[in-house]
Amino acid sequence: MRPPPGRSAPAADRPPAETPRVASRLVAVLRVGVVGGGQLARMMIPPAIELGIVIRVLAEDEGMAAQIAATQVGDYRDLDTVLAFAETVDVVTFDHEHVPQTVLRELVARGVAVHPGPDALQYAQDKIRMREGLTALGVPVPDWAAVTDAAGLQAFLDDHGGAAVVKTARGGYDGKGVRVVRSASDVEDWFAALDEDGRGGALLVEELVSFRRELAQLVARRPSGETTLWPVVETVQQDGVCAEVFAPAPGAAERLAEMAARIGLQIAEGLGVTGVLAVELFETDDDRILVNELAMRPHNSGHWSIDGSTTSQFEQHLRAVLDLPLGATGVREPWAVMINVLGGPETATLDERLPLALADQPEAKVHLYGKSPRPGRKIGHVTVTGDDLDDVTYRARAAAAFFRD
Amino acid sequence: MRPPPGRSAPAADRPPAETPRVASRLVAVLRVGVVGGGQLARMMIPPAIELGIVIRVLAEDEGMAAQIAATQVGDYRDLDTVLAFAETVDVVTFDHEHVPQTVLRELVARGVAVHPGPDALQYAQDKIRMREGLTALGVPVPDWAAVTDAAGLQAFLDDHGGAAVVKTARGGYDGKGVRVVRSASDVEDWFAALDEDGRGGALLVEELVSFRRELAQLVARRPSGETTLWPVVETVQQDGVCAEVFAPAPGAAERLAEMAARIGLQIAEGLGVTGVLAVELFETDDDRILVNELAMRPHNSGHWSIDGSTTSQFEQHLRAVLDLPLGATGVREPWAVMINVLGGPETATLDERLPLALADQPEAKVHLYGKSPRPGRKIGHVTVTGDDLDDVTYRARAAAAFFRD
């Protein structure tokens, strides 16, 4: 169609009457700095944008998952690097728990708001500290001991039916740094490493808990004290890595949910956690709840909340570390099922598989982290919400399956 | 708490065992380029991040709403600028409808995927073209004419009871470029401007429709043809600017909703729209539906969908322009109410008001666009969803009120 005679041609070269432009004067805004550029930092970016919060990321490397907000690339173990980054924001928080205590404490000493702070983070950084802290709070944990040599470990094994779980105090994640042992010689190499280290370290040994399933309780807490809880969820691990999450935990009795909530609050308050705290729990065969692990940051067991809760763990973490009032944490539908995408397809690229998944499951919320697939690596997740647990589970698994070979 | 004797001090200076790093090899990813850096571009960023889509913005200026994704600042009327930007992405789409046809057509000629394309966009860029296109499709519109002088306008007024609405063909938005007239002399200045323009342009004159309320029907359409619809919504304008949106339109009879849907689909398909199309409608006092305006992009009447629909208009727009399968568009709760934040508080900054709004309404989803407040300017919006329309409306208005004086 051509314009009829007597009508102007589209005045393409004229500027629009009033192009909206932002005035150059500064607006007071809240600025969050995230140390670490992984997918947890990445997933904080959408709620920051929605809430009008400026988010900056100190990434370990170029091209990481959170790169769109990465204003700096640098070493989080270097005090000057982290200090310079902290000066550009109102509060520093984390994608991971690896920032050294020395750096954290220097930040605090210089008046930087750090959430969670070093006093809390130490319990997430060192599993022996964690067990000590929880034991001091009276929170139910598996039997445990800190052992420095084979004799100590053997004594624990002898007291616990000849089997136990040994964990390195630091550096473990996703099942790494964890072994089931039946003899002290099973962790000979770890004891040797402790000796070489020359710092007189110890390994954590725990009773081998006979559990029915694993649960996770997420809590958020503001520095000024307000807390919120999401419903306790069931997590399914495969090879030590979170594979599936069911929210709320199916068939959880009210007593169980209340116990998990009480434990979550007790830890958040007792250890002075700020931001999101994830408490991994065992539901034992004899109906007890024991604390397995802690994470003081958004956690894989809470990814369902992006699509399944009024306030996601990522939005809540931002609100909490900024000491903003926390949001409602009710579920948006009776069930949410989250399936991790691990490894990725080997015979196709993600962008070849994405259309297949979207076409097959139009209700599924597909989340990809911008990471290159590698065996066992978490590169995304899928969440489906709805009224019928079986249906929701089927659809979430079906969508996720397109990203595997 | 200090570590007990015999335990290593936290080994803060050691790198974590396996810091996850993204391999430097390139991953195949989908890349969307958005021309224009306003809040519509801003609100495309969160779903792009969630879906693993790379989003780049060609912004008009520094510090605009979409700045976190602004890889370039430049003039969208300059062909070379837009071409260079287009080379960095897989598809070009828009935050506004102001990119000149000459630029759009040159992009297409050089093989750039442009959605919506120039053939469709012309109907959103020029209101007289729009009326011609809709009339040719047989879509119900108010009586209209293109008038080039006072005599032509007077003839239209005489035929329509002495009152009409006159609109400039281009450059109007949010009530600008629209006047209710009772005499040809009411738009004398506009006719004078047409004469000075020397291009033989015309003004659009339309019957003054007596309407019960305004509605909006949003549609998304992929280049390969798939379409989805959100439920028709009611929009409330104040001073020509969208103030409130109720989704779905309260009390909308099935017949009405079907009519709106049919009109939306007919326009999307008939004009070859790709991406999101917003059709603004009048529900007349005599139970007709007439098309008022079109927008070929995400639209204020669809902001509720971020929190209220399984797939938001922003996610759907990205999926549509990339020709990805479209997502489900059902409502997540029976009602969603969206209230615009216009102007902003004059006696406080936004970050002073944000905590008050969040504390008062923990269920409210507050969206701020990172723009400095200015009278009448859209700087954010609030959405609340729920079962009870009155309650949802009250809560959304209450939260939004904190951002006004």
Interface residues (C-beta under 8 A of the other chain):
Chain A: M1 P3 P4 G6 R7 S8 A9 P10 A11 A12 D13 R14 P15 P16 A17 E18 T19 P20 R21 V22 A23 S24 R25 V27 A28 V29 L30 G38 R42 M43 I45 P46 P47 I49 E50 L51 G52 V54 I55 E60 D61 E62 G63 M64 A65 I68 A69 R77 H96 H98 P100 Q101 T102 V103 Q122 Q125 D126 I128 R129 E132 G133 A146 T148 A169 R170 G171 G172 Y173 K176 G177 D197 R199 G200 G201 A202 I306 T310 T311 R319 L324 P325 L326 G327 A328 R332 E333 T349 L350 D351 E352 L354 P355 L358 A359 P362 E363 K365 V366 H367 L368 Y369 G370 K371 S372 P373 R374 R377 G380
Chain B: M1 P3 P4 G6 R7 S8 A9 P10 A11 A12 D13 P15 P16 A17 E18 T19 P20 R21 V22 A23 S24 R25 V27 A28 V29 L30 G38 R42 M43 I45 P46 P47 I49 E50 L51 G52 V54 I55 E60 D61 E62 G63 M64 A65 I68 A69 R77 H96 H98 P100 Q101 T102 V103 Q122 Q125 D126 I128 R129 E132 G133 A136 A146 T148 A169 R170 G171 G172 Y173 K176 G177 D197 R199 G200 G201 A202 I306 T310 T311 R319 L324 P325 L326 G327 A328 R332 E333 T349 L350 D351 E352 L354 P355 L358 A359 P362 E363 K365 V366 H367 L368 Y369 G370 K371 S372 P373 R374 R377 G380
